Amino acid sequence: MSRDQTGLRVVLREITQSAERSSLFRWMVENYAELTEASKGRRLQWRSLCSKFAELQLTDVTGKPATPETARKTWRRARQAVAEAQRRAAVAKPSRPGSVYPSRISPNWQPQEVPPPPPRQLPAPGVSPSFATGGQKLAK
């Protein structure tokens, strides 16, 4: 797991361990990635899901089995909590300079190839040195 993902898990755990959160909320946050992937593009059937939540002994904040309405609201709150944790993790700065490895340079970076300079052209034989130097006489 990458460092950012580890930090995200720590923040999510802190959010979910609050006494004011239900076991269903904590479970939804901890399994957010899997739930999101499984539900992608699908409408969730909360009534049947609530029976599965009851089998797993996941309850609402009062300790009662979740109803379809409370489960739907809990899922919305869990998604919001995860999004907020991801936002905070994205803006968090590294703990000390240079602690982010590897550097921002791509691992397949190569220096740009610079062509060699064109060869210097010497004045043609028989041309006076003053012409070759732009009209200035050379010191003897």
KOLZASE-849251 format. One record per atom (N, C-alpha, C): x, y, z; residue in three letters. Coordinates in pm, whole numbers, padded with zeros to 5 digits, always signed. Atoms other than C-alpha are relative to their C-alpha. Layout:
REM KOLZASE-849251
XYZala...
END
This chain:
REM KOLZASE-849251
+00086-00117+00000met+00000+00000+00000met+00090+00123+00000met-00083-00118+00009ser+00141+00339-00090ser-00015+00085+00126ser+00001-00085-00118arg+00218+00601+00169arg-00129+00083+00006arg+00124-00078+00003asp-00079+00815+00056asp-00119-00085+00042asp+00111+00088-00036gln-00314+00516+00087gln+00004-00034+00149gln-00013+00029-00142thr-00176+00436+00433thr-00050+00119+00081thr+00047-00121-00069gly-00233+00796+00544gly-00150+00015-00010gly+00144-00008+00018leu-00580+00787+00400leu-00071-00097+00093leu+00062+00099-00090arg-00661+00470+00594arg+00002+00048+00144arg-00009-00051-00137val-00541+00635+00917val-00107+00106+00024val+00101-00105-00014val-00763+00938+00858val-00140-00061+00001val+00132+00064+00003leu-01059+00719+00766leu-00030-00072+00130leu+00020+00071-00126arg-01010+00509+01077arg-00035+00099+00112arg+00028-00101-00101glu-01007+00824+01291glu-00143+00051-00014glu+00137-00046+00024ile-01330+00943+01128ile-00100-00104+00046ile+00100+00104-00026thr-01504+00611+01167thr-00004-00047+00145thr-00002+00052-00136gln-01402+00533+01526gln-00074+00088+00099gln+00074-00088-00087ser-01607+00817+01666ser-00119-00075+00061ser+00111+00066-00069ala-01868+00708+01921ala-00135+00035-00063ala+00127-00040+00061glu-02135+00893+01723glu-00024-00067-00135glu+00015+00070+00128arg-02086+00664+01421arg-00049-00142+00024arg+00055+00136-00013ser-02271+00339+01365ser+00098-00103-00053ser-00084+00108+00052ser-02114+00003+01296ser-00017-00012-00151ser+00023+00002+00144leu-02274+00020+00951leu+00084+00106-00070leu-00082-00108+00057phe-02104+00354+00881phe+00146-00041-00003phe-00141+00041-00006arg-01765+00221+00995arg+00030-00107-00105arg-00019+00107+00098trp-01805-00089+00779trp+00000+00056-00141trp+00008-00059+00133met-01905+00117+00476met+00127+00080-00035met-00122-00078+00025val-01604+00348+00513val+00118-00093-00020val-00113+00092+00011glu-01360+00062+00566glu-00003-00081-00129glu+00014+00078+00123asn-01496-00122+00261asn-00041+00088-00118asn+00045-00097+00099tyr-01553+00190+00052tyr+00043-00036-00142tyr-00051+00027+00136ala-01332+00096-00245ala-00073-00119-00063ala+00067+00118+00052glu-01489-00247-00284glu-00148+00027-00028glu+00141-00032+00019leu-01843-00115-00240leu-00020+00089-00122leu+00012-00091+00114thr-01788+00163-00492thr+00020-00074-00130thr-00027+00077+00122glu-01642-00075-00748glu-00117-00092-00033glu+00111+00094+00023ala-01923-00327-00704ala-00128+00071-00041ala+00125-00070+00029ser-02196-00064-00724ser+00010+00095-00119ser-00021-00094+00110lys-02051+00128-01017lys-00109-00015-00106lys+00104+00000+00102gly-02338+00221-01247gly-00126-00074+00037gly+00118+00076-00042arg-02592+00022-01045arg-00076+00075+00108arg+00082-00054-00106arg-02877+00129-00830arg-00002-00103+00113arg-00007+00094-00112leu-02841-00026-00485leu-00140-00038+00048leu+00126+00054-00050gln-03124-00244-00358gln+00008-00003+00153gln-00023-00017-00143trp-03132-00121+00000trp-00077-00101+00084trp+00079+00095-00081arg-03405-00358+00124arg+00076-00133+00015arg-00074+00127-00008ser-03205-00672+00036ser+00135+00020+00068ser-00128-00027-00067leu-02881-00509+00149leu-00018+00009+00151leu+00024-00011-00144cys-03035-00433+00488cys-00009-00137+00067cys+00005+00134-00059ser-03104-00802+00545ser+00142-00056+00012ser-00141+00044-00008lys-02735-00873+00466lys+00073+00073+00112lys-00062-00077-00109phe-02628-00593+00702phe-00041-00059+00136phe+00048+00059-00126ala-02843-00751+00976ala+00072-00132+00028ala-00074+00126-00017glu-02675-01090+00916glu+00142+00025+00049glu-00136-00036-00041leu-02338-00918+00961leu+00002+00076+00133leu+00018-00073-00125gln-02472-00752+01278gln+00046+00145-00010gln-00029-00142+00021leu-02420-00406+01131leu-00127+00077+00029leu+00119-00071-00046thr-02656-00159+01294thr+00013+00150-00024thr-00004-00146+00006asp-02751+00206+01287asp+00058+00053+00131asp-00064-00060-00117val-02627+00450+01550val-00072-00034+00131val+00073+00037-00122thr-02899+00342+01796thr+00012-00147+00033thr-00016+00143-00025gly-02802-00025+01768gly-00108-00085-00063gly+00108+00074+00066lys-03108-00122+01564lys+00044-00039-00141lys-00030+00035+00140pro-03096-00301+01228pro-00035+00118-00092pro+00020-00113+00091ala-03070-00050+00945ala-00123-00021-00087ala+00111+00001+00096thr-03377+00035+00741thr+00057+00044-00135thr-00049-00045+00130pro-03344+00102+00368pro+00033+00150+00000pro-00025-00144-00003glu-03367+00476+00437glu+00128+00034+00080glu-00120-00030-00079thr-03103+00479+00714thr+00125-00054-00069thr-00116+00055+00072ala-02872+00257+00507ala+00040+00091-00115ala-00029-00092+00112arg-02902+00490+00207arg+00066+00127+00050arg-00058-00122-00057lys-02831+00796+00423lys+00140-00026+00055lys-00132+00036-00054thr-02543+00619+00594thr+00102-00014-00112thr-00090+00015+00114trp-02390+00531+00257trp+00039+00138-00055trp-00031-00135+00046arg-02416+00896+00151arg+00099+00067+00094arg-00092-00060-00097arg-02244+01010+00472arg+00139-00066-00007arg-00129+00070+00012ala-01974+00744+00432ala+00075+00049-00124ala-00065-00051+00122arg-01904+00860+00075arg+00054+00140+00022arg-00046-00136-00028gln-01881+01220+00195gln+00122-00001+00091gln-00114+00008-00092ala-01643+01123+00477ala+00126-00047-00074ala-00115+00049+00076val-01416+00931+00239val+00050+00109-00094val-00040-00108+00091ala-01416+01217-00013ala+00074+00109+00076ala-00067-00102-00081glu-01322+01463+00261glu+00139-00048+00045glu-00130+00055-00040ala-01044+01235+00386ala+00097-00002-00118ala-00086+00000+00119gln-00911+01198+00031gln+00046+00141-00034gln-00037-00140+00026arg-00918+01575-00016arg+00108+00047+00097arg-00099-00039-00100arg-00727+01628+00307arg+00135-00068-00025arg-00124+00072+00027ala-00472+01362+00218ala+00072+00057-00122ala-00060-00055+00122ala-00417+01522-00123ala+00070+00132+00027ala-00062-00130-00027val-00335+01863+00024val+00103-00006+00113val-00096+00014-00109ala-00128+01731+00314ala+00142+00006-00056ala-00140-00012+00042lys+00238+01820+00288lys+00081-00113+00061lys-00087+00102-00060pro+00517+01569+00345pro+00050+00047+00136pro-00040-00035-00136ser+00636+01558+00704ser+00134+00073+00006ser-00129-00069+00003arg+00988+01672+00615arg+00045+00009-00146arg-00046-00014+00138pro+01161+01795+00301pro+00077-00124-00044pro-00072+00115+00054gly+01286+01516+00083gly-00056-00134+00043gly+00051+00128-00048ser+01067+01253+00248ser-00083-00073-00106ser+00075+00064+00106val+00878+01185-00072val+00099-00064-00097val-00089+00073+00090tyr+01058+00917-00270tyr-00085-00088-00087tyr-00108-00060+00076pro+01107+00874-00555pro-00031+00145-00033pro+00019-00140+00030ser+01158+01228-00669ser-00102+00016-00111ser+00100-00027+00103arg+00928+01393-00915arg+00051-00030-00140arg-00056+00034+00130ile+01162+01297-01196ile-00045-00140-00036ile+00048+00129+00047ser+01020+01015-01398ser+00114-00101-00001ser-00108+00100-00002pro+01214+00688-01365pro+00059-00026-00138pro-00055+00022+00133asn+01257+00671-01742asn+00047+00131-00065asn-00047-00128+00050trp+01380+01030-01775trp+00140-00015-00058trp-00133-00004+00061gln+01676+01084-02006gln+00028+00143-00040gln-00030-00138+00039pro+01858+01408-02074pro-00024+00019-00149pro+00023-00031+00141gln+01774+01579-02399gln+00134-00004-00073gln-00124+00010+00077glu+02032+01502-02665glu+00024+00134-00070glu-00037-00128+00060val+02211+01818-02772val+00098-00029-00113val-00093+00027+00111pro+02371+01809-03118pro+00129+00081+00018pro-00125-00075-00014pro+02736+01912-03135pro-00006+00128-00083pro+00003-00124+00076pro+02805+02268-03255pro+00061-00022-00138pro-00058+00016+00134pro+02882+02311-03626pro+00149+00034+00004pro-00144-00028-00001pro+03254+02310-03707pro+00027+00145-00042pro-00039-00138+00035arg+03424+02651-03723arg+00058+00000-00140arg-00054-00011+00135gln+03496+02758-04074gln+00117+00096+00001gln-00118-00084+00011leu+03843+02892-04134leu-00009+00079-00129leu+00005-00077+00124pro+03892+03165-04392pro+00068-00077-00113pro-00055+00068+00117ala+03961+03036-04738ala+00142+00047-00026ala-00138-00044+00029pro+04326+03040-04850pro-00004+00116-00100pro-00009-00116+00087gly+04417+03368-05015gly-00087+00115+00045gly+00083-00110-00050val+04166+03576-04815val+00080+00071+00106val-00082-00075-00095ser+04329+03855-04618ser-00054-00014+00140ser+00045+00015-00139pro+04319+03825-04241pro-00090+00113+00045pro+00086-00109-00042ser+04157+04166-04204ser-00143-00024-00044ser+00134+00033+00046phe+03859+04044-04408phe-00061-00109+00089phe+00047+00112-00082ala+03834+03729-04195ala-00039+00047+00138ala+00028-00045-00136thr+03821+03931-03872thr-00101+00114+00000thr+00102-00103+00003gly+03551+04169-03984gly+00057+00138-00019gly-00056-00130+00027gly+03777+04453-04098gly+00099+00046+00103gly-00097-00041-00103gln+03991+04463-03786gln+00133-00068-00031gln-00134+00058+00024lys+04363+04410-03819lys+00039-00082+00122lys-00045+00088-00108leu+04512+04130-03617leu+00126+00054+00059leu-00122-00043-00066ala+04778+04213-03365ala+00111-00096-00033ala-00115+00085+00035lys+05122+04088-03457lys+00079-00036+00119lys
END
